[in-house]
Amino acid sequence: MDLTTNSTAHLLGISAFARRVGLAPSALRFYDDCGVLRPARVDATTGYRFYRPDQDIRARLLRSLRAAGLPLAEVTVVLDGDEDEARAVLERHRNTVRDRTRTADATIEAVLRSLSGEGDGTRTDSGAGAGAGAETEAVTLVHLGGVELASAFRQVVPAVGHDPEHPELGCVLVEIDDGEVRLVATDRYRLSMRVLRPVAAVEGPARRLLLAANSLPGTGAWAARCAAVTIEAGPDGATLHETAGAASRELPVSTAEFPAYREMLSALTPARHRLIVNRTALLDAVNGCGETPAVVLRLGEDEVTVSLPDHSRATALPAVCPGEQPPRIGFDPAVLAPALEASVGPDVLLEIATVTEPVVVRSADQGSFTTLVMPVSLDRAAV
């Protein structure tokens, strides 16, 4: 399906283009690295991406297909293949979705019949609506889906530290700027970052909040019961409000200094190898190896094989592996599996520098999720 045009309109920066098509800038970077949506130009000095206005056709279709759960390999067929191939992929996926929907509907119906009563529906806190009595010029307001924020807390909290001498590592950094909300946690050995796209334009100045991680599970459970929530942040603290109601919760803000996570990421060796694979299939293959200190990934031209170090329990999965293929690489399944479970969207991108350096695991829906996974040595494993 040819979606190219010959427009010569002025280029848009990544933030402007992201707002235009309804994707977070981090998701656009992910799709560029996956080769699905390339920018029209990349500044050789700054690395900043620019897009043609007419690329919004492809970007919006990409967003819709991903929202429908289509894997990236099949998205590429729809975007770049011929019409017959595109129709075949879409019909096959629609049948799969219908089967899953019927199964889910039957399960939900059975559970609903088994319920003896409803939840208590209590609100743990109440307060004024978002922004009431605040000085507009000093306050930042950002509106998010309640479930999305709760999920983001769950995704990043496992990476927080527990060293009493470094209380800042027991916190989650929340950055609000450039039309995104970034949640970051690290114990200096692991790092997880979830990027969310607000449901409405951010109001007010950019803001950084450092939130105590031990408070976030309860806050997330509360947010998950709200259709939408609003973070109100000012010089004196932050509050999470139910957007359509009067309930609210104070967010415990720390004054500690969070590590320079951007420097940590920029210091990583550039990736030499990339692997794009269905996230659920890879997770199932890793779990299928059973309890073991290591699983091995072997990349081929169009597949990845997951096995034990002795080649047993091998599972071959369709994959996109552009460029040079690395030697086999080993992971502790107790580390890799949670990273895959926390990821978003139907696919993951593994960026591999060497078999001894941290591997960047990235995924995207409307926003993105990034985490680092350290490989394990296979020298002592049977081959």
N, C-alpha and C positions, 0 to 999 in steps of 0.2 A: 504494500500500500504506500504509494509515493506521496509524502506530505511536504515536500520541499517546494519553495516558491522562489521568485527572483527579486524579492523586495530589497531595496537599498536604503531603507529608513535608518534613522540614527540608532546606534546601539544603546542598549540599556544595561546599567550596572546590575550585579546579581541581586541586590536588595530590591531594586525597582522591578526587576523581572519576576522575582519571587512573589511580590505582592500582586503582580498582574495575573499570575497563573495559579495562585493559591497553594504554593509549596514553600517550605522554609528554605533559606539559603543553604543550610546544611544538607537538605535533601537534594538540591541541585548539584552540590559538589559530589554527593554520593553517585548520582546518576551520570555525571561526567566521568568519574573514575571507573564506572561500570561500562562506559562506552555507549550508553543508551541515549543521552541527551548532551551532546557536546556544545560548549559555548561557541559563538561565532568568532570570538577572539579572546586570547589570554595575554595580558600585559606581561612582556618578557621580564620586566624588572620587579613588579609587585606581585605577579601571579594572579592578579584580580581578573575575574571572568566577566565578559560582556556578551550580551545576547541580542539578536535581531528581534524586533517586535513580532515578526511573522513566525518566530519559533514558538509562540504561545499555542499554536494549533497542536503541535507535537507534544508540548509540555502538558496541556490540559488533557489530551487523550491519554498520555502516560499516567497522569494522576488518577484519571477515572479507571483505567485498567488495573492499577495497583490497588485502588479502593475496592475493586471487585475481586481481589485476591489472585490476580494472574501473576505467575512467576516471571522473573525478568527475561529468561530465555524465550518464553512464549510472547512476552510483550514485544520483544525485538522482531519476532516473526510478524506480528500484527502491524507494527510500525513500518517495517522495511521489506517484508515478503510480498508475494503477489496476493491478489484478492482471494483466490481459492485456498491458499495456505492459511490466510488470516481467518477466513470463515471456518475452516476445519478446526483451528485452534480454539476459536471462540465457542463453537458448538460443543466441543469436547469439554471445555471448562464449564459451560453452562450446565451440562448434564451432571458434572461432578458437584457443582454448587447445589443443584436441585436435590441430589441424593443426600448431601450433608444436611441440607435444610430439613428434609423430611425426617431424617434421623434425630436431629436436634429438636424438632417440634414434638416428636413422639416422646423424647426424654423429658422435655419441659412439661408436657401435658401430664405425664405420669407423676412427676414430682409435685406439680400443683395439686393433683388429686390427693396426694398423700399428706399435704399440709393440714394441720389441725387448726391453725390460726394464723394471724398475721403478726409481723414484727411490731414491737412497741412504738416504733416511729418517733421516739423521743429525740429531741434536739439537745445536745450536750451543752450548747452555749447559745446565747442570744445577744443581740446588740443592734446598733444603728446600722443602716444600710451602708454600702460601700461609699466612702468618701464623705459621709455626713459630717459637717462641722470642720472639715479639713481645709487647709489652705491649698487651693488648687495648684498654685505654682510650685509648691514644695512636695507634692504627692505624686506617686506613680501608681496608675491603675492598669492592671492587665487581667483580661478575662479568659478563662480556660475551661475546658470540659472537666467536670469533677472526676469522672472515671480516668481520664487521661492523666490528670495530675496525680491521682492515687497510684496509677500504674508506674508513673515516672519515679515516685518515691521508692516503690518496691524494687525498681530496676537498679537504682544507684546506691541505695543504702548498704547492700552487701559489700561494697568496696570501701566503706569508712574504716578508719583505724580505731584501735582501742588502747592506745598508749596514754596513760594519765599524764605523762610529761609533755605530750603534744595534743592538747585538747582540741586544737583546730582540725586535727585529722578525724575527730569524732563528729564532724559537722558536714553538712551538704551545702555547697555554694550554689546560690540561685542568682543568675545574671539575667537581667532584663534589658535588652538593647537590640537594635537593628531588626525589630519586628519579630524577635524570637525570645523564648525563655529557655535558658540552659541550666540544667542541674548537673553538678559535678561532684564526685566523691573520689577520694584516693587515700590509701594508706602508705603511699610512696612506692609500693610494690605493685599494686593494682590501680587501675583508674577506670571509672565508668562515667560516661557523659550522655545524658538524654536531652534532646532538643525538642521543644514543643512549639507548635504554631498557635498563637492565640486565636480565639474565635472572633475577635474584633481588634481594631487598631489599638496599639498601646498608647495610653494617655500619660503624659508627663515625661520627666527626664529618665535617662538610663539609670539603672540601680543595681547594686550588688548586695545580696543578703547572705549571711552565714547562719544557717539554721541548725540547731542541735539535732543530730540524727535520731536520738532516742525518743524524740517527740513525734517523729514523722509517721510511724506506723498508725498511731491513733488518729493523727490529723488526716492521713490518707483514707482511713476507714470512714471518717466523717465526710470527707470530700466526695467519696465514691457514692454517697447517698444523695448528692446534689447533682442536678442536671448540668449546672454551670457554677463556677466559683470565681471570685474576684480577689486577686492579691492587691491590697492597698499598702503601699510602702512609703514611708516618709522618714525624715531625719530622726524621729523619736521611736521608730519601731515599725512593725508590720502586722497586719491583720488579714485573715482569710475570711471572706464573706460569702454567704450563699447569694448568688447574683440575683435570683428572683424572690428572695425572702429576706427575713430580718436576722437570721441566725449568723453567728460569726465565731471565730476562734482566734485567739492571739497566737502569733508565730514567735517562738523564742529566738531572738536574734543575738548572736554572739559578736563580740568586738575583736575576736582573735584574728590573726592574719593567715589567710588560706594560702597554701603553696601555689607557686606560679605554674599552674598546670599547662598553660599554653607553651611555656618554655620546655616543659617535660615532653609535650607532644612534638614540638619542633625539633627537639634534640634527637628524635628517633631516626635511625638510618632509613633513607628512602626505600620504599618497597621495590623489590626486583621481580616479584612474582605476585600474581593475583589469582584468586579463586572465587568464582561466583557459583553458588550452589543452593538448592532448595533447603531452607533452614530446618524444617521439620524432618525431612529425609536424612539430613546429616545428623541431627540429634538422635533419631531412631537408630542409625547405624552405629553411632558412638555408644549408646546405651546397650545395643545388641552385643557388644563385645564383653559384657558382663563386668564383674569386679576385677579390675586389673590396674596396675600402676601406670600403664601406658597404652595408648592406641596410636596407630600410625596412619598418616594420610600420604598417599602416593598420587601425585597429579599426573594426568595424561593430557592429551590434546583436547579431548572433549569429555573427560570423565575424571572422577576422583575415586580412589579405592580406599576404604576404611577397613582396617584389620588389626589384629594383634601383631606384636613385633615378629612372631614366627609365621606370619601370613595366614594364619587360621582365622575363622569367622569373618572372612572378607566379604565386603559389600561394595559393589561398583555403582556409583551414582552419576547420572548425567550432570555435566558441569561445564562452565565456560572458564577456560584457563589460558588467557591471552599471553603471548610472549614466551620467553624461556621458561622451561619447567624446572623446579628445584629438585634436589634429592628428597627422599622421604623425610617427613618431619613428624616428630612425636609430641603428644600432649597427654597430660594427666586428665583422664575423663572427668574426674571430680572437679576440675577447673573449667575445662572446655564446655561440658554439658550445661552448667549454670549460665555461662555466657551466651550460649545459644538459646536457652530458655528465656532469658531476659531480653533478647533481641526482638525487633519489631518487623512486621511485614513478612512476606513469604520467602524471601531470600536473604542470604548473608554474603558479604564480601570479606574475604580474608586477605589482608595485605602482609606479605611475607618479605622481610629483608634477608635474613639468614635463618638457618635452623637453630640458632642459639640466641637470637634476640627476640624481644617481645613482638608478638603478632597482633596487628590491629584488626579487630573484628567489628565490622560496620554493617548497619542495616538501616532501612528507611521506610517510613510510611509517608505521612504529610510532613513529619519532622525526621529525626534520625536518632540512632543510638550507637554509641561507640564505646568499646571496652578493649582493654589490653589483656592478652593471654600469653603467658610465658611457656615456650616449648620445654620439653624434658629431653634429657640425653637418652639416646637409645644404645649407647656403647655397651651397656651391661645386659641389654635385652637379647634374648635369643632371636636369631634371624634365620 
